Amino acid sequence: MRCVWQVLEGSLPYRALSKYEVERADAGAMPAHDASALLSTSVEPLRQGSAGQYRHYIVGRFSAWEGKCRSALKPGFDDAPDAFVLYLPSTNAPEIRAGTQSLPTTRATGFLEDLAHFDELTTHEHSNYICLSFEKAAMVQQVSELLDGPVTTDLEFDRLVDLTSEKGLRLAALGHLVWSCLNLSEADRLSPAAIERLFQATMIALLEVAPNSYMPRLERSLSPAVPWQVKRAIEYMHSNLAQSMTVALIAAETGTSVRALQAAFQRFKGATPLGYLRTIRLEAARRALLGDGGSRSISDAARNAGFTHMGRFAAAYYQAFGETPSETLRMR
């Protein structure tokens, strides 16, 4: 058995690059990875013998690893982090099992998992794969940047990813490019900052290829034919962000019924009136924290945007933008 653990510091702490490697390891040696890797695992060998070869790199909020299984393994994930993992098979092999679900293992099909809702994975003998991991906060931040607005509902993906389409082929190529740029000697490897950008490009491609709950919004262009009642309601919201508002009050200000206003917002904005209000309040708070002439107090930015409970504001802000208000303030 050969184990190697390296931490290669980049120019900034969040761009440190870490490496963990196991060669010719028995399955019993794999949990030694628990304390240092992104994934906390327990490994159950399905037959005696060598478990295989394993290399793992961590760059900031991203991670990549390659597994070459010489025997079937059943790793379980204990206290898994909030992260999405993309599994790219390098060979055609028998199906894998994720919990009770059987999934195909071919080069034409990727497998995507939310580790927060994952228990165990059974990989078969002679299966090779590359995995890329993206912290959920990083993915939310990327969606927020693409939408130019907050992420207000959970980001969810379908498990299976079609890698046969043109975009799917490019996604798989990006994943293998990331791995090829990591799995080099230190002298030949790109900087952690460059590799981090490759991870970000792969993350954007994943959002375009893998069916997810935000794909319709990412693909949809804004309709110019918004009814005047919706426009009037939005103007009223922007003019009174710091004030308490109800749907009935907004409807009265626009001269329409609550039911008609709710139906119009669902059709043209894909949200309820109060859901849309929460979105523009979060956007206003973010602008205040980022702007040169904006507030340097998080509490002032929150109150001016209509948030009265700082704890709930901080939680909603993190869910929407993938970073805390104080991290946004430091960016300025």
C-alpha positions in Angstrom: 0.0 0.0 0.0 1.2 3.5 -0.8 -0.5 6.6 0.6 0.5 10.2 -0.2 -1.0 13.4 1.2 0.1 16.8 0.0 -1.1 20.4 0.5 0.2 22.8 -2.2 -0.6 26.4 -1.3 -1.7 28.8 -4.0 -1.4 32.5 -3.9 -4.6 32.8 -1.8 -5.8 30.4 1.0 -9.0 29.4 -0.8 -7.0 28.3 -3.8 -4.9 25.8 -1.9 -4.6 22.5 -3.8 -4.6 19.3 -1.8 -3.8 15.8 -3.0 -4.5 12.4 -1.5 -3.4 9.1 -3.2 -3.9 5.4 -2.5 -2.2 2.8 -4.7 -2.7 -0.9 -4.4 -4.8 -0.4 -1.2 -7.0 -2.9 0.5 -10.5 -1.7 1.2 -9.6 -1.5 4.9 -7.1 1.2 4.2 -9.6 3.5 2.4 -11.2 5.0 5.6 -7.9 6.6 6.4 -8.9 9.2 3.9 -11.9 10.2 6.1 -10.1 12.9 8.2 -8.6 14.8 5.3 -10.8 14.4 2.2 -14.0 16.1 1.2 -15.9 12.8 1.6 -16.2 10.9 4.9 -16.6 7.3 3.8 -16.9 3.8 5.1 -15.9 1.1 2.6 -17.2 -2.5 2.5 -15.3 -4.8 0.2 -17.6 -7.3 -1.6 -14.8 -9.8 -2.0 -11.3 -10.2 -0.5 -8.3 -8.6 -2.3 -7.0 -5.4 -3.6 -9.6 -2.5 -3.6 -7.9 -0.6 -6.4 -6.2 2.7 -7.0 -7.5 6.1 -5.9 -6.3 9.7 -6.4 -8.1 12.8 -5.0 -7.4 16.5 -5.5 -9.1 19.4 -3.7 -9.0 23.0 -5.1 -10.9 25.5 -3.1 -14.6 24.6 -3.2 -14.1 21.9 -5.8 -12.7 18.4 -5.8 -11.8 15.7 -8.3 -10.9 12.1 -7.9 -10.3 9.0 -10.0 -11.1 5.5 -9.0 -9.9 2.2 -10.6 -11.7 -0.6 -8.8 -10.1 -4.1 -9.0 -12.9 -5.5 -6.8 -16.5 -4.5 -6.1 -16.8 -1.9 -3.3 -19.7 -0.5 -1.4 -18.7 3.0 0.0 -21.1 4.7 2.3 -21.0 8.5 3.0 -21.1 9.5 6.6 -22.0 13.1 7.5 -21.7 14.1 3.8 -21.1 17.7 2.9 -23.5 19.9 0.9 -22.1 19.1 -2.5 -23.0 17.9 -6.0 -20.9 15.1 -7.4 -20.7 14.3 -11.2 -19.7 10.7 -11.9 -18.1 10.2 -15.3 -17.4 6.5 -16.2 -14.2 5.9 -18.1 -15.2 2.4 -19.1 -18.4 0.5 -19.8 -19.1 -1.7 -16.8 -22.0 -3.4 -15.1 -24.5 -1.0 -13.5 -23.8 0.7 -10.2 -26.3 0.8 -7.4 -27.1 4.1 -5.6 -29.0 3.0 -2.5 -31.8 0.8 -3.9 -31.7 2.3 -7.5 -29.8 0.7 -10.3 -28.1 3.0 -12.7 -26.3 2.3 -16.1 -22.6 2.7 -16.1 -21.5 3.6 -19.7 -19.4 6.3 -21.2 -22.7 7.7 -22.7 -24.3 8.3 -19.3 -23.1 10.4 -16.4 -24.4 10.2 -12.9 -25.1 13.2 -10.7 -25.8 13.1 -7.0 -26.6 15.5 -4.2 -24.5 14.2 -1.3 -26.8 15.6 1.3 -29.5 13.0 0.2 -27.1 10.2 -0.6 -26.3 7.1 1.5 -24.2 4.6 -0.4 -22.9 3.6 -3.8 -21.9 0.1 -5.0 -19.2 0.1 -7.7 -18.5 -3.1 -9.6 -15.2 -4.9 -10.3 -13.0 -3.4 -13.1 -14.9 -0.1 -13.2 -13.0 3.1 -13.8 -14.4 6.5 -13.2 -13.7 10.2 -12.7 -15.7 12.2 -10.2 -16.0 16.0 -9.9 -17.4 17.6 -6.8 -18.9 21.1 -6.5 -19.8 22.6 -3.2 -23.5 23.5 -3.2 -22.8 27.1 -2.2 -20.5 27.4 -5.2 -23.2 26.0 -7.5 -25.9 28.4 -6.0 -23.5 31.3 -6.5 -23.0 30.3 -10.1 -26.8 30.1 -10.8 -27.2 33.5 -9.1 -24.6 35.1 -11.4 -26.2 33.5 -14.5 -29.6 34.7 -13.5 -28.3 38.1 -12.2 -30.5 37.6 -9.2 -31.0 35.4 -6.1 -31.7 31.7 -6.0 -34.9 31.5 -3.9 -35.7 27.8 -4.1 -33.7 24.6 -3.8 -31.5 23.7 -6.8 -32.3 20.1 -7.8 -30.8 17.9 -10.6 -32.0 14.7 -12.3 -29.6 11.9 -11.5 -28.8 10.7 -15.0 -26.9 13.0 -17.4 -27.0 12.3 -21.2 -23.4 12.6 -22.5 -24.3 11.7 -26.1 -25.5 15.2 -27.2 -23.1 17.8 -28.5 -23.3 19.7 -25.2 -23.1 16.4 -23.2 -19.9 15.5 -25.1 -18.4 18.9 -24.3 -19.3 18.4 -20.6 -17.6 15.1 -20.5 -14.6 16.5 -22.3 -14.4 19.4 -19.8 -14.5 16.9 -16.9 -11.6 14.9 -18.3 -9.7 18.1 -19.0 -10.0 19.1 -15.4 -8.7 15.7 -14.3 -5.8 15.8 -16.9 -4.8 19.2 -15.6 -4.7 18.0 -12.0 -3.2 14.6 -12.4 0.3 15.8 -13.2 3.5 16.4 -11.4 3.6 19.6 -9.4 6.1 21.2 -11.9 3.8 20.5 -14.9 0.4 21.3 -13.2 -1.4 24.6 -13.9 -1.9 27.0 -11.0 -4.8 26.3 -8.6 -6.4 29.6 -9.8 -6.4 28.3 -13.4 -7.8 24.9 -12.4 -10.5 26.6 -10.3 -11.6 28.4 -13.4 -11.8 25.1 -15.3 -14.1 23.8 -12.5 -16.3 26.8 -12.9 -16.6 26.3 -16.7 -17.5 22.7 -16.0 -20.1 23.8 -13.5 -21.7 26.1 -16.0 -21.8 23.4 -18.6 -23.4 21.0 -16.1 -26.2 23.5 -15.5 -26.8 23.7 -19.3 -26.7 19.9 -19.8 -28.1 18.2 -16.7 -31.9 18.7 -16.3 -32.3 20.8 -13.2 -35.0 23.0 -11.4 -33.5 26.2 -12.7 -32.9 25.1 -16.4 -36.2 26.8 -17.6 -35.2 30.1 -16.0 -31.7 29.9 -17.4 -33.0 29.2 -20.9 -36.0 31.5 -20.9 -35.7 35.0 -22.3 -37.8 37.7 -20.6 -41.1 38.5 -22.1 -41.7 42.2 -23.0 -45.5 41.7 -22.9 -45.9 42.0 -19.1 -49.3 43.3 -18.1 -49.6 46.8 -16.7 -50.9 45.4 -13.4 -47.7 43.5 -12.9 -45.6 46.4 -13.9 -47.5 48.7 -11.5 -47.1 46.2 -8.7 -43.4 45.9 -9.3 -43.0 49.7 -9.3 -44.9 49.9 -6.0 -42.7 47.2 -4.5 -39.5 49.0 -5.5 -40.8 52.3 -4.1 -41.7 50.8 -0.8 -39.1 48.1 -0.1 -38.5 49.1 3.5 -42.3 49.0 4.3 -44.3 46.0 5.4 -46.5 44.7 2.5 -49.2 42.2 2.0 -50.6 40.7 -1.2 -53.9 42.5 -0.5 -52.2 45.9 -0.1 -50.2 45.4 -3.4 -53.4 44.3 -5.2 -55.3 47.4 -3.9 -52.5 49.7 -5.1 -52.6 48.2 -8.6 -56.4 48.3 -8.8 -56.9 44.5 -9.2 -58.0 41.5 -7.2 -55.6 39.4 -5.2 -56.5 36.3 -7.3 -55.9 38.1 -10.6 -52.6 39.6 -9.4 -51.3 36.2 -8.2 -52.2 34.5 -11.5 -50.5 37.3 -13.5 -47.3 37.0 -11.4 -47.2 33.2 -11.8 -47.7 33.5 -15.6 -45.2 36.3 -16.3 -42.7 36.1 -13.5 -42.9 32.5 -12.4 -43.4 33.5 -8.7 -46.0 34.7 -6.3 -46.2 38.5 -5.6 -44.6 38.0 -2.2 -42.0 35.6 -3.6 -41.1 38.2 -6.2 -40.9 40.9 -3.5 -38.5 38.8 -1.5 -36.3 38.4 -4.6 -36.1 42.2 -5.3 -35.4 42.8 -1.6 -32.5 40.4 -1.7 -31.2 42.0 -4.8 -31.5 45.5 -3.2 -29.6 44.4 -0.1 -26.8 42.9 -2.3 -26.5 46.1 -4.4 -26.2 48.1 -1.1 -23.5 45.8 0.1 -21.6 45.8 -3.2 -22.0 49.4 -4.3 -19.3 52.0 -3.8 -21.8 54.5 -2.2 -23.8 51.7 -0.5 -24.1 50.9 3.2 -21.2 49.5 5.1 -23.5 48.1 7.7 -25.2 44.8 7.0 -28.1 45.6 9.3 -28.7 48.9 7.5 -28.7 47.2 4.1 -31.1 44.6 5.4 -33.5 47.0 7.0 -33.5 49.4 4.0 -34.5 46.4 1.8 -37.4 45.4 4.1 -35.8 42.7 6.3 -36.5 43.0 10.0 -35.0 39.7 11.3 -31.2 39.6 10.8 -30.9 35.8 11.3 -33.5 35.0 8.7 -32.0 37.6 6.3 -28.6 36.1 6.6 -30.0 32.6 5.9 -32.0 33.7 2.9 -29.1 35.7 1.6 -26.7 32.7 1.7 -29.3 30.5 0.1 -29.9 33.0 -2.7 -26.3 34.0 -3.5 -24.1 31.2 -2.1 -22.2 33.6 0.2 -22.8 35.4 3.4 -23.6 39.1 3.6 -20.2 39.7 5.3 -18.4 37.9 2.4 -20.2 40.2 -0.1 -19.2 43.2 1.9 -15.5 42.1 1.9 -15.6 41.8 -1.9 -16.2 45.5 -2.1 
